[in-house]
Amino acid sequence: MKLLLLLCLAVTFVYGQQDPGAIWIPSPHYNSRNGYSVKWLIVHGTAGGSSAVAIGEWFQNPASQASTHYVVGQDGTVVQCVNEGWAAWGNGVVEGGSDSWWGVNPNWVSISIEHVKSNTDNSNELTGPQAAASFNLIRNIIARNPGIRMAYANGDGGITGHFSMSPQSRARCPGPFPWEQMFNDLNGSGQPTCMGSATTALNIRAEPNTNSAIVGGVPMHNVVNVRAKVLGEDILGNPYWMQLHDGSGFIAAYYFNVHITQPGWCY
């Protein structure tokens, strides 16, 4: 019996809790990373639920068929459900319009964090304690996993939301998130730019009107970065157009679904 207890303690030490102060509620829902290294950190919103512990207990339930590595409660409680060395079942499938770098199962190359949001549309803002706990957790995760860039995600790694790989079914995940505050807290960069996705296939115009030349296109659900919102031709009651971050042209704001709400002009 003593030998079994020592073995259990050893397994918990090696495969269990990693973040200081986190409550360990292990989920059975994880797999090998299949030899891949961690490069991305994915933030989520729970779209319902009352506490980090309750979500952690749900991830233990075989019926959930889901898990993330961590859950951050609105009171700042942090729960860990899967060891960072394993692939949690948090990021679903890669959908049409996803960011181009998702060539393999996102779970194999990412660490995922749920944020408790009681509203089923993920419309809650993070509370102060929740944001502070999340930022501290993210800093600790990156210290343990230096392959994650401390910057907004691109093909080399970084931090993004669930919408990045599932822009159709998870366009509102994580919902409102203090991206600018987080990046300032982490490294003072103030990243990222305004970001969203196209609600339909769009033409990129040379100027903010439909009479100007077509210079490109954006497929439906594709995630795009924009650097400015300008007045132009009114489209179904919305006179604004979004200038693409690379300066290549404009898309009508009416068809732009905002994912990241900083800076303030993004909405």
N, C-alpha and C positions, 0 to 999 in steps of 0.2 A: 504493500500500500504506500509506504514512504517513497519507494522507488518510482511508483506511478505518479505520485504528487510532484516529485522533483522533475520528472519528465514533462509533465504538463506545464510546470513553471518555465522550463527551458524553452518549450515550444512557444509559449506566450511571449517570452522575451525576444525570441528570434523573429517570430512571425506576427506579433501583435502590435500593441500600441507603440507609436513612435513620437507623437507630438506631446511635449510636456503639458500636463494638465488636462489632456483629452480624456474623456470617458471611453473605455474600450467596450464596445458592443459589437462583437464579431459577427459578420455576415458570412454565410456559406457561398455567396454568389460572387465568385471570382475565378480567374483562370491565369495560366502562365502568360507572360508577355511575349512568348514565342521568339525570344532572342532580341527583341527590339528594346531600345533605350527610351526613357521618358524625355520628351521634348516640349510637351504642351501641358498647360494647366487649364482646366475647363470649369467655369463657374455655372451653377444651376440655381433655379428657384424651385421650391417644392410644389407650388400651386396647390396649397392646402396643407393642413397639419398644424399641430399645436406646439410642438417642442422638438428639440434635437434628439432627445431620448426616445420620443415616440416614433420619429422617423427611423432612428437606428433600430428600434425593435421591429418596425415594419420590414426593414431590409433583412432581418433575421427570418422572416416568415417565408417559407417556400413559395407561397402564392404570389409574392411580390416579383420574383424573378428579376430583381434589380438591386443595385447597391451603388454607392459612391464611396470613395475613400474616407471622406469627412462630411459631417453635417454641422452647420453653425446655427444655433438657436437665436431667437430675437433677444434673449437675455444675455447673449454672449457665451453660452455653454457650447463647448466643442466636443463632438462625439467622433470617434474613429471607428470605422466599420471594416476596413480592409487595409492590410499592410501595403505600404507604397511599392513594395517589390512585386506585387501582383496586379493584374488587370481587373479592376472593378467593372461591374456591368452597368455603367452609368450613361454611356453616350449614344446608345441606340445604333441606328443604321445611317450610313451616308446617303443623303437624299439629293435629288437634282437641284442644282443651284448652290451646292455647298462650296466652301472655299477649296481651291484647286489642290491644296497639299494633302487632302485626305485620301491617300492612295492605299492605305491599309486600314484595318479595323482601328478606329480611334482609341478604343479602350487599351490597345496594346502599347500606345505611345503617350498616354496621358495620365494625369492625376486629377480626380474630379472632386469638387466641393459643392454640396447642396447648401442652400440658405433657406431657412424656414420662412415661408411666406404664407400667411393664412388665406389670402385671396386666391381663388382658383384660376384667375387670369394672371397671377404673378405681379399684380399691380402695386403691391406694397413696396415702399422704400425700405432699405435696410435701417434698422434702429442704430443709434449711436454705439451701444455695446456690441451689437452684431457686426457692424463695420469694423470696429477696432479689433475684435477677435478674428475676423476674416483676414484683415491686413497682416496681423501678426502671424497667423497660420500660413498665409501665402509666403511671407518672408522666410519662415522656418522650412517650408517645403522646398523652396528654391535653394536654400543653403544645403539641404540634404541631396538635392537633385540639380546640380549646376548646369545640366543640359537644357533646363528651362530658361529661356531668355526673360529677363526682367523688363519686358516691353510688350506692346500689343502683338498678337500672333501674326506670323507670316510663315513661309515655307521652312524657315530655320528654327521654328519653335516660338514659344511665348504664351501669353495669356489671352483667352477669349471665352465666349459663352457657348452654350449648347447649340444656339442658332447657327454656329459656324458650320457644323456638319449636318444639321437637320433643320434647314431654313423653312421647310414646309410645315412639319408637325410641331416644331419647337421654336417658332419665330419669337415667342414671348418668354423664352427661357434664356437668361434669368429674369427678364423684365427689367425694371429700373435698377440700375447698379451704379455706384459712385466710381466710375472708371477713372475720371480725372483725379479725384481725391485719392484713390488707391495708388495710382502711379506717382503722384506727388509724395505720398507717404513712403512708397518703396524707394524711389530714386530721384524725386524732384522733377521728373520729366514732363508731367502734365499730359502725357498721352491719354487716350488716342484722339483722332479726329472723329467727326460725326460719321456714323456708320449705320447702314440699313440695307434693305433688300428691295428688289423690284417686284411689285405685286402682279405684273404682267410683263411680257416681252416688250422692251422699249428701244426706240431709236435714240442714239446719242446725237444731239444737234450741235452745230457749230456755235449757235447763239440760242438764247432762251426763248425760242419760238418755233412753231412748226413749219414756218416758211424758210428757215435756214437749212443749210446743207446737212445731210445725214453723214456723220463721220464715223459711226460705229453702232454697236448694239449691245444691249444688256439682256441676257436670257431671263425668263421668269424665275423668280426666287433667288437669283444670284445676289450675293452679298457685295456691296460696293462701299468704298470710302468717298466722302465728299469734303471739300474744303471751304465751300461758301454756299449761301442761299441768297439768290438774287431775284428781283422782280422781273417778270417777263410776261409772255402771253398767258391769259387766264385760261386754265383748263378745268372745266366743270366746277367753277367757283374758287379755284385755288390759283392765285397769280404767281406763285413762287416756283423757281427752278433750282435744282441742285447742281453745282459745278463739281465735276468729278475731281478727285484728289490729284490726279496726274495732269490736270489742266486740259484734257483732251476734248471736253465739251460739256453739254448740259443734258439733264433728264428732268422731266416734269415732276415736281414735288408731289403732285396728286397721287402718283403711282409709286411713291417712295415710302416704305414702311420702316420707321426708325427703330433701330436696335439699341444704339448707344446714344444717350441724350446729352452728352457734353461735346462741345461747348453749348451754352444756352441757346444759341440761335438755331440749333439743330431741329427743334420742334417747330 
